[in-house]
Amino acid sequence: MNKSKEIEDFKKTLSMFSTGITIVTAVDNIGNPIGMTVNSFSSVSLNPPLILWSIDKKQPSYNFFKNSNGYVVNILSKNQLDLCNIFSSKSKSKFKNINWQRSNNGFPLIDNCLAWFDCVKWNDYPGGDHQILVGEVTDFNFCNLEPLTYWNSKIS
Ligand SMILES: Cc1cc2nc3c(=O)[nH]c(=O)nc-3n(C[C@H](O)[C@H](O)[C@H](O)COP(=O)(O)O)c2cc1C
């Protein structure tokens, strides 16, 4: 079978698993905030508290995230579709109109998210064309909002 058709079919089939949507944030080599939309987030361990996400090695921000000593996973609420779009774009000024605070570990906590996890790097592992980043959660919180979700290639 045609390889790119096979990959498209694989992606479509993966999208039948409904997920939440997150923005993972960190800082670049000169301390500027960086962030990208991510739905590969998953829980890993309760004790120690570990989570994971995976990043495509071709992402422009790949080296910053791979070498970062941590990151925040911001879980988006239903009314944050605009943030999902901004952070999955190639914009060079994603944080321009975003309200955020610095987490205890120094990474951007985006205002009004459904939940967040402030993480320090635990380890990273090869995963084909992606790298699997595992973080130890050092702080977290949530509020009672509805989630933004991804299913069947649709965000709602
Ligand atoms: C719903 C959704 C989920 C995504 N999940 C991931 C993901 O888990 N890993 C990844 O590398 N890219 C993912 N992306 C793509 C990135 O958000 C997008 O390529 C982004 O521009 C990368 O940021 P950068 O250009 O600043 O590196 C996702 C995009 C969307 C819309």
Ligand as a Chemical Component Dictionary entry (heavy atoms), coordinates in Angstrom:
data_LIG
# 
_chem_comp.id                   LIG 
_chem_comp.type                 NON-POLYMER 
_chem_comp.pdbx_formal_charge   0 
_chem_comp.three_letter_code    LIG 
# 
loop_
_chem_comp_atom.comp_id 
_chem_comp_atom.atom_id 
_chem_comp_atom.alt_atom_id 
_chem_comp_atom.type_symbol 
_chem_comp_atom.charge 
_chem_comp_atom.model_Cartn_x 
_chem_comp_atom.model_Cartn_y 
_chem_comp_atom.model_Cartn_z 
_chem_comp_atom.pdbx_ordinal 
LIG C1  C1  C 0 -5.134 18.426 18.507 1  
LIG C2  C2  C 0 -3.649 18.476 18.228 2  
LIG C3  C3  C 0 -2.784 17.630 18.890 3  
LIG C4  C4  C 0 -1.402 17.639 18.634 4  
LIG N1  N1  N 0 -0.585 16.794 19.342 5  
LIG C5  C5  C 0 0.752  16.790 19.091 6  
LIG C6  C6  C 0 1.611  15.913 19.825 7  
LIG O1  O1  O 0 1.180  15.162 20.708 8  
LIG N2  N2  N 0 2.942  15.935 19.520 9  
LIG C7  C7  C 0 3.462  16.757 18.538 10 
LIG O2  O2  O 0 4.678  16.723 18.294 11 
LIG N3  N3  N 0 2.648  17.613 17.836 12 
LIG C8  C8  C 0 1.321  17.654 18.101 13 
LIG N4  N4  N 0 0.503  18.523 17.419 14 
LIG C9  C9  C 0 1.098  19.435 16.406 15 
LIG C10 C10 C 0 1.748  20.682 17.053 16 
LIG O3  O3  O 0 0.862  21.336 17.950 17 
LIG C11 C11 C 0 2.156  21.729 15.960 18 
LIG O4  O4  O 0 2.922  21.089 14.964 19 
LIG C12 C12 C 0 2.923  22.927 16.553 20 
LIG O5  O5  O 0 3.028  23.931 15.546 21 
LIG C13 C13 C 0 4.325  22.608 17.030 22 
LIG O6  O6  O 0 4.871  23.749 17.666 23 
LIG P1  P1  P 0 6.244  24.445 17.145 24 
LIG O7  O7  O 0 6.015  24.750 15.681 25 
LIG O8  O8  O 0 6.362  25.695 17.987 26 
LIG O9  O9  O 0 7.343  23.476 17.399 27 
LIG C14 C14 C 0 -0.882 18.532 17.672 28 
LIG C15 C15 C 0 -1.747 19.412 17.003 29 
LIG C16 C16 C 0 -3.120 19.385 17.268 30 
LIG C17 C17 C 0 -4.038 20.345 16.543 31 
# 
loop_
_chem_comp_bond.comp_id 
_chem_comp_bond.atom_id_1 
_chem_comp_bond.atom_id_2 
_chem_comp_bond.value_order 
_chem_comp_bond.pdbx_ordinal 
LIG C1  C2  SING 1  
LIG C2  C3  SING 2  
LIG C2  C16 DOUB 3  
LIG C3  C4  DOUB 4  
LIG C4  N1  SING 5  
LIG C4  C14 SING 6  
LIG N1  C5  DOUB 7  
LIG C5  C6  SING 8  
LIG C5  C8  SING 9  
LIG C6  O1  DOUB 10 
LIG C6  N2  SING 11 
LIG N2  C7  SING 12 
LIG C7  O2  DOUB 13 
LIG C7  N3  SING 14 
LIG N3  C8  DOUB 15 
LIG C8  N4  SING 16 
LIG N4  C9  SING 17 
LIG N4  C14 SING 18 
LIG C9  C10 SING 19 
LIG C10 O3  SING 20 
LIG C10 C11 SING 21 
LIG C11 O4  SING 22 
LIG C11 C12 SING 23 
LIG C12 O5  SING 24 
LIG C12 C13 SING 25 
LIG C13 O6  SING 26 
LIG O6  P1  SING 27 
LIG P1  O7  DOUB 28 
LIG P1  O8  SING 29 
LIG P1  O9  SING 30 
LIG C14 C15 DOUB 31 
LIG C15 C16 SING 32 
LIG C16 C17 SING 33 
# 
